[in-house]
């Protein structure tokens, strides 16, 4: 989820990820930062493919996130 969150942040700011992350002291997300940086620097079509794959990890197969049965 952090991969997508950071990628969206980079896209919305329109800045290079290295600039967008300056001064931030986030812990535990270095892998997500690397992945999102790589994706943000891809051509748009490749970013869309990357996003679809990342999204698939979250909702695909129900292994990561299960709906709440109470509703």
TORDRENTI-358976 format. One line per field, with one value per atom (N, C-alpha, C, O): atom name; y, z, x. Coordinates in nm, 2 decimals, always signed. Layout:
N
atomo <- (CA;...)
v <- (Y;...)
w <- (Z;...)
u <- (X;...)
This chain:
71
atomo <- (N;CA;C;O;N;CA;C;O;N;CA;C;O;N;CA;C;O;N;CA;C;O;N;CA;C;O;N;CA;C;O;N;CA;C;O;N;CA;C;O;N;CA;C;O;N;CA;C;O;N;CA;C;O;N;CA;C;O;N;CA;C;O;N;CA;C;O;N;CA;C;O;N;CA;C;O;N;CA;C;O;N;CA;C;O;N;CA;C;O;N;CA;C;O;N;CA;C;O;N;CA;C;O;N;CA;C;O;N;CA;C;O;N;CA;C;O;N;CA;C;O;N;CA;C;O;N;CA;C;O;N;CA;C;O;N;CA;C;O;N;CA;C;O;N;CA;C;O;N;CA;C;O;N;CA;C;O;N;CA;C;O;N;CA;C;O;N;CA;C;O;N;CA;C;O;N;CA;C;O;N;CA;C;O;N;CA;C;O;N;CA;C;O;N;CA;C;O;N;CA;C;O;N;CA;C;O;N;CA;C;O;N;CA;C;O;N;CA;C;O;N;CA;C;O;N;CA;C;O;N;CA;C;O;N;CA;C;O;N;CA;C;O;N;CA;C;O;N;CA;C;O;N;CA;C;O;N;CA;C;O;N;CA;C;O;N;CA;C;O;N;CA;C;O;N;CA;C;O;N;CA;C;O;N;CA;C;O;N;CA;C;O;N;CA;C;O;N;CA;C;O;N;CA;C;O;N;CA;C;O;N;CA;C;O;N;CA;C;O)
v <- (-0.12;+0.00;+0.13;+0.23;+0.12;+0.24;+0.27;+0.38;+0.16;+0.18;+0.28;+0.37;+0.24;+0.32;+0.46;+0.56;+0.47;+0.60;+0.69;+0.81;+0.65;+0.73;+0.76;+0.88;+0.67;+0.69;+0.80;+0.89;+0.80;+0.90;+1.04;+1.14;+1.04;+1.16;+1.22;+1.34;+1.14;+1.19;+1.24;+1.35;+1.17;+1.22;+1.34;+1.43;+1.36;+1.47;+1.60;+1.71;+1.58;+1.70;+1.74;+1.85;+1.64;+1.67;+1.69;+1.74;+1.65;+1.67;+1.53;+1.43;+1.54;+1.42;+1.36;+1.44;+1.23;+1.17;+1.21;+1.23;+1.23;+1.27;+1.41;+1.43;+1.50;+1.63;+1.62;+1.69;+1.54;+1.53;+1.48;+1.51;+1.39;+1.33;+1.40;+1.36;+1.51;+1.59;+1.64;+1.69;+1.61;+1.66;+1.57;+1.59;+1.47;+1.37;+1.27;+1.22;+1.23;+1.13;+1.02;+0.99;+0.95;+0.84;+0.71;+0.69;+0.63;+0.51;+0.39;+0.39;+0.29;+0.16;+0.16;+0.07;+0.26;+0.27;+0.28;+0.32;+0.25;+0.27;+0.18;+0.23;+0.06;-0.03;+0.03;+0.03;+0.08;+0.15;+0.27;+0.30;+0.35;+0.47;+0.43;+0.49;+0.33;+0.28;+0.24;+0.27;+0.16;+0.10;+0.22;+0.22;+0.31;+0.42;+0.52;+0.57;+0.54;+0.62;+0.56;+0.63;+0.43;+0.36;+0.38;+0.41;+0.36;+0.37;+0.51;+0.53;+0.61;+0.75;+0.80;+0.89;+0.73;+0.77;+0.69;+0.72;+0.60;+0.53;+0.61;+0.71;+0.57;+0.64;+0.61;+0.51;+0.70;+0.69;+0.55;+0.49;+0.49;+0.36;+0.26;+0.17;+0.26;+0.16;+0.19;+0.09;+0.31;+0.34;+0.28;+0.23;+0.29;+0.23;+0.08;+0.03;+0.02;-0.13;-0.16;-0.25;-0.08;-0.10;-0.08;-0.16;+0.02;+0.05;-0.07;-0.12;-0.12;-0.23;-0.36;-0.43;-0.38;-0.49;-0.47;-0.56;-0.35;-0.32;-0.33;-0.39;-0.28;-0.29;-0.44;-0.47;-0.51;-0.66;-0.73;-0.82;-0.68;-0.74;-0.72;-0.80;-0.60;-0.56;-0.63;-0.69;-0.63;-0.69;-0.83;-0.89;-0.87;-1.00;-1.12;-1.12;-1.21;-1.33;-1.32;-1.43;-1.21;-1.19;-1.22;-1.23;-1.24;-1.28;-1.16;-1.18;-1.04;-0.93;-0.86;-0.82;-0.84;-0.76;-0.83;-0.85;-0.86;-0.93;-0.84;-0.75;-0.84;-0.76;-0.79;-0.91;-0.70;-0.72;-0.79;-0.74;-0.91;-0.99;-0.93;-0.98;-0.84;-0.78;-0.70;-0.68;-0.66;-0.57;-0.65;-0.59)
w <- (+0.00;+0.00;+0.00;-0.06;+0.07;+0.07;-0.07;-0.10;-0.15;-0.28;-0.36;-0.42;-0.35;-0.42;-0.36;-0.43;-0.23;-0.16;-0.21;-0.24;-0.20;-0.24;-0.39;-0.43;-0.47;-0.62;-0.64;-0.72;-0.58;-0.60;-0.55;-0.61;-0.44;-0.39;-0.49;-0.52;-0.55;-0.64;-0.77;-0.82;-0.81;-0.93;-0.90;-0.99;-0.79;-0.76;-0.74;-0.77;-0.69;-0.67;-0.80;-0.81;-0.89;-1.01;-1.00;-1.09;-0.88;-0.86;-0.87;-0.86;-0.89;-0.89;-0.75;-0.65;-0.73;-0.60;-0.51;-0.39;-0.56;-0.47;-0.41;-0.30;-0.49;-0.44;-0.34;-0.24;-0.38;-0.30;-0.16;-0.06;-0.15;-0.02;+0.06;+0.17;+0.01;+0.09;+0.22;+0.22;+0.32;+0.45;+0.52;+0.64;+0.45;+0.52;+0.59;+0.54;+0.71;+0.78;+0.81;+0.93;+0.71;+0.72;+0.75;+0.69;+0.84;+0.88;+0.83;+0.83;+0.79;+0.75;+0.61;+0.58;+0.53;+0.40;+0.28;+0.17;+0.31;+0.21;+0.09;-0.02;+0.11;+0.00;-0.09;-0.21;-0.02;-0.09;-0.17;-0.28;-0.10;-0.17;-0.30;-0.40;-0.29;-0.41;-0.52;-0.63;-0.48;-0.58;-0.64;-0.76;-0.56;-0.61;-0.70;-0.79;-0.66;-0.73;-0.87;-0.97;-0.87;-1.00;-1.09;-1.21;-1.03;-1.11;-1.16;-1.27;-1.07;-1.11;-1.22;-1.29;-1.24;-1.35;-1.48;-1.58;-1.48;-1.60;-1.69;-1.64;-1.82;-1.91;-1.85;-1.78;-1.88;-1.83;-1.85;-1.76;-1.97;-2.00;-1.91;-1.86;-1.88;-1.79;-1.64;-1.57;-1.61;-1.47;-1.45;-1.35;-1.56;-1.55;-1.53;-1.45;-1.60;-1.58;-1.44;-1.38;-1.39;-1.26;-1.16;-1.06;-1.17;-1.08;-1.08;-0.97;-1.19;-1.20;-1.13;-1.06;-1.14;-1.08;-0.92;-0.85;-0.88;-0.74;-0.68;-0.57;-0.75;-0.70;-0.69;-0.60;-0.79;-0.79;-0.67;-0.62;-0.62;-0.50;-0.38;-0.28;-0.38;-0.27;-0.27;-0.17;-0.39;-0.39;-0.45;-0.44;-0.52;-0.58;-0.49;-0.40;-0.51;-0.44;-0.29;-0.22;-0.24;-0.11;+0.00;+0.12;-0.04;+0.06;+0.14;+0.25;+0.09;+0.16;+0.24;+0.35;+0.18;+0.24;+0.22;+0.11;+0.33;+0.32;+0.36;+0.45;+0.29;+0.33;+0.47;+0.51;+0.53;+0.66;+0.64;+0.58;+0.70;+0.69;+0.76;+0.74;+0.85;+0.93;+0.84;+0.89;+0.73;+0.65;+0.53;+0.46)
u <- (+0.08;+0.00;+0.09;+0.05;+0.20;+0.29;+0.34;+0.37;+0.36;+0.41;+0.32;+0.36;+0.19;+0.09;+0.07;+0.07;+0.07;+0.06;+0.17;+0.15;+0.29;+0.41;+0.41;+0.44;+0.37;+0.36;+0.26;+0.29;+0.14;+0.04;+0.09;+0.07;+0.17;+0.22;+0.32;+0.31;+0.41;+0.50;+0.43;+0.47;+0.33;+0.26;+0.18;+0.18;+0.12;+0.04;+0.13;+0.08;+0.25;+0.34;+0.41;+0.45;+0.42;+0.49;+0.64;+0.71;+0.69;+0.83;+0.90;+0.84;+1.03;+1.11;+1.10;+1.11;+1.09;+1.08;+1.19;+1.17;+1.31;+1.42;+1.40;+1.44;+1.34;+1.31;+1.19;+1.19;+1.09;+0.97;+1.00;+0.93;+1.10;+1.13;+1.23;+1.26;+1.28;+1.38;+1.32;+1.21;+1.40;+1.35;+1.26;+1.23;+1.21;+1.12;+1.20;+1.30;+1.15;+1.23;+1.13;+1.10;+1.09;+0.99;+1.08;+1.18;+1.03;+1.09;+1.01;+0.89;+1.08;+1.02;+0.96;+0.88;+0.98;+0.92;+1.03;+1.00;+1.15;+1.26;+1.23;+1.26;+1.19;+1.16;+1.05;+1.05;+0.94;+0.83;+0.88;+0.83;+0.96;+1.02;+1.09;+1.08;+1.17;+1.25;+1.16;+1.17;+1.06;+0.96;+0.88;+0.86;+0.83;+0.75;+0.83;+0.78;+0.96;+1.05;+1.07;+1.06;+1.10;+1.12;+0.99;+1.00;+0.87;+0.75;+0.72;+0.68;+0.75;+0.72;+0.81;+0.77;+0.92;+1.01;+0.98;+1.05;+0.89;+0.85;+0.76;+0.70;+0.76;+0.66;+0.51;+0.49;+0.42;+0.29;+0.22;+0.16;+0.24;+0.18;+0.23;+0.16;+0.36;+0.42;+0.38;+0.37;+0.36;+0.31;+0.17;+0.14;+0.09;-0.05;-0.04;-0.12;+0.05;+0.07;+0.12;+0.07;+0.21;+0.27;+0.16;+0.15;+0.08;-0.03;-0.13;-0.17;-0.17;-0.26;-0.20;-0.28;-0.07;-0.01;-0.01;-0.04;+0.03;+0.03;-0.11;-0.13;-0.21;-0.35;-0.39;-0.46;-0.35;-0.38;-0.33;-0.39;-0.21;-0.16;-0.25;-0.26;-0.32;-0.40;-0.54;-0.58;-0.60;-0.74;-0.74;-0.85;-0.64;-0.64;-0.64;-0.56;-0.72;-0.72;-0.76;-0.77;-0.79;-0.84;-0.74;-0.77;-0.61;-0.51;-0.46;-0.42;-0.46;-0.41;-0.52;-0.50;-0.63;-0.74;-0.87;-0.91;-0.93;-1.06;-1.17;-1.16;-1.29;-1.40;-1.45;-1.44;-1.51;-1.57;-1.70;-1.79;-1.71;-1.83;-1.95;-2.07;-1.93;-2.04;-2.14;-2.25;-2.10;-2.19;-2.25;-2.33)
